[in-house]
């Protein structure tokens, strides 16, 4: 989180950013944390795209003026552009190197190269211009399976913790990891189906009620 000592710096940064760009940019197009920054906007013309890139560059330069280090290895840019001449426009603002497309910011002496990607992990979710809901669900499922695996000896051991304790351990340490961020991004029918499938698997392991042994349906197993 944002530490108390960082709040005055962030406030001064936003005040100065509003001055060199616009109050709208500072208020609506950027989220700044103590160690993290996310920015972007929608454009409908080449002029607006140029203005957007200029505001991003001014923001990056201001971060440097505040002695904050920009690590390009931890930066990701995403760009969705269409129209009759979108290829030419895209080619004019990007460069290819080692099979990767890049956006260039900074100055001539101190350039900042940011990789252009189709997706990025941010605040526990997967952000993208397409299918970000299901991508986030799959990401959270993967992390929840890792968490479940680490606690498996306690979650599934019938001779250790009592059933209510195992369920409490699951709802405390695994379920929050599974659901983190998915309600912010939204859920599709496919995402709900995936979550339901894995929840059945998790809970039946916690209850020590395996369908290949008991022959019970999910509804019966979870009702007992």
MOKADA-V284810 format. One record per residue. N is the residue number from 1. RES is the residue in three letters. SS is DSSP state (2 for helix, 1 for strand, 0 for the rest). Layout:
{{N | RES | SS} {N | RES | SS}}
This chain:
{{1 | UNK | 0} {2 | UNK | 0} {3 | UNK | 0} {4 | UNK | 2} {5 | UNK | 2} {6 | UNK | 2} {7 | UNK | 2} {8 | UNK | 2} {9 | UNK | 2} {10 | UNK | 2} {11 | UNK | 2} {12 | UNK | 2} {13 | UNK | 2} {14 | UNK | 2} {15 | UNK | 2} {16 | UNK | 2} {17 | UNK | 2} {18 | UNK | 2} {19 | UNK | 2} {20 | UNK | 2} {21 | UNK | 0} {22 | UNK | 0} {23 | UNK | 2} {24 | UNK | 2} {25 | UNK | 2} {26 | UNK | 2} {27 | UNK | 2} {28 | UNK | 2} {29 | UNK | 0} {30 | UNK | 1} {31 | UNK | 1} {32 | UNK | 1} {33 | UNK | 0} {34 | UNK | 0} {35 | UNK | 0} {36 | UNK | 0} {37 | UNK | 1} {38 | UNK | 1} {39 | UNK | 1} {40 | UNK | 0} {41 | UNK | 0} {42 | UNK | 0} {43 | UNK | 0} {44 | UNK | 0} {45 | UNK | 0} {46 | UNK | 2} {47 | UNK | 2} {48 | UNK | 2} {49 | UNK | 2} {50 | UNK | 2} {51 | UNK | 2} {52 | UNK | 2} {53 | UNK | 2} {54 | UNK | 2} {55 | UNK | 2} {56 | UNK | 2} {57 | UNK | 2} {58 | UNK | 2} {59 | UNK | 2} {60 | UNK | 2} {61 | UNK | 2} {62 | UNK | 2} {63 | UNK | 2} {64 | UNK | 2} {65 | UNK | 2} {66 | UNK | 0} {67 | UNK | 0} {68 | UNK | 0} {69 | UNK | 0} {70 | UNK | 0} {71 | UNK | 0} {72 | UNK | 2} {73 | UNK | 2} {74 | UNK | 2} {75 | UNK | 0} {76 | UNK | 0} {77 | UNK | 1} {78 | UNK | 0} {79 | UNK | 0} {80 | UNK | 0} {81 | UNK | 0} {82 | UNK | 0} {83 | UNK | 0} {84 | UNK | 0} {85 | UNK | 0} {86 | UNK | 2} {87 | UNK | 2} {88 | UNK | 2} {89 | UNK | 2} {90 | UNK | 2} {91 | UNK | 2} {92 | UNK | 2} {93 | UNK | 2} {94 | UNK | 1} {95 | UNK | 1} {96 | UNK | 1} {97 | UNK | 1} {98 | UNK | 0} {99 | UNK | 0} {100 | UNK | 1} {101 | UNK | 1} {102 | UNK | 1} {103 | UNK | 1} {104 | UNK | 1} {105 | UNK | 1} {106 | UNK | 1} {107 | UNK | 0} {108 | UNK | 0} {109 | UNK | 0} {110 | UNK | 0} {111 | UNK | 1} {112 | UNK | 1} {113 | UNK | 1} {114 | UNK | 1} {115 | UNK | 1} {116 | UNK | 1} {117 | UNK | 0} {118 | UNK | 0} {119 | UNK | 1} {120 | UNK | 1} {121 | UNK | 1} {122 | UNK | 1} {123 | UNK | 0} {124 | UNK | 0} {125 | UNK | 1} {126 | UNK | 1} {127 | UNK | 1} {128 | UNK | 1} {129 | UNK | 0} {130 | UNK | 0} {131 | UNK | 0} {132 | UNK | 2} {133 | UNK | 2} {134 | UNK | 2} {135 | UNK | 2} {136 | UNK | 2} {137 | UNK | 2} {138 | UNK | 2} {139 | UNK | 2} {140 | UNK | 2} {141 | UNK | 2} {142 | UNK | 2} {143 | UNK | 2} {144 | UNK | 2} {145 | UNK | 2} {146 | UNK | 2} {147 | UNK | 2} {148 | UNK | 2} {149 | UNK | 2} {150 | UNK | 2} {151 | UNK | 0} {152 | UNK | 2} {153 | UNK | 2} {154 | UNK | 2} {155 | UNK | 2} {156 | UNK | 0} {157 | UNK | 0} {158 | UNK | 0} {159 | UNK | 0} {160 | UNK | 0} {161 | UNK | 0} {162 | UNK | 0} {163 | UNK | 2} {164 | UNK | 2} {165 | UNK | 2} {166 | UNK | 2} {167 | UNK | 2} {168 | UNK | 2} {169 | UNK | 2} {170 | UNK | 2} {171 | UNK | 2} {172 | UNK | 2} {173 | UNK | 2} {174 | UNK | 0} {175 | UNK | 2} {176 | UNK | 2} {177 | UNK | 2} {178 | UNK | 2} {179 | UNK | 2} {180 | UNK | 0} {181 | UNK | 0} {182 | UNK | 2} {183 | UNK | 2} {184 | UNK | 2} {185 | UNK | 2} {186 | UNK | 0} {187 | UNK | 0} {188 | UNK | 0} {189 | UNK | 2} {190 | UNK | 2} {191 | UNK | 2} {192 | UNK | 2} {193 | UNK | 2} {194 | UNK | 2} {195 | UNK | 2} {196 | UNK | 2} {197 | UNK | 2} {198 | UNK | 2} {199 | UNK | 2} {200 | UNK | 2} {201 | UNK | 2} {202 | UNK | 2} {203 | UNK | 2} {204 | UNK | 2} {205 | UNK | 2} {206 | UNK | 2} {207 | UNK | 0} {208 | UNK | 0} {209 | UNK | 0} {210 | UNK | 0} {211 | UNK | 2} {212 | UNK | 2} {213 | UNK | 2} {214 | UNK | 2} {215 | UNK | 0} {216 | UNK | 0} {217 | UNK | 0} {218 | UNK | 2} {219 | UNK | 2} {220 | UNK | 2} {221 | UNK | 2} {222 | UNK | 2} {223 | UNK | 2} {224 | UNK | 0}}
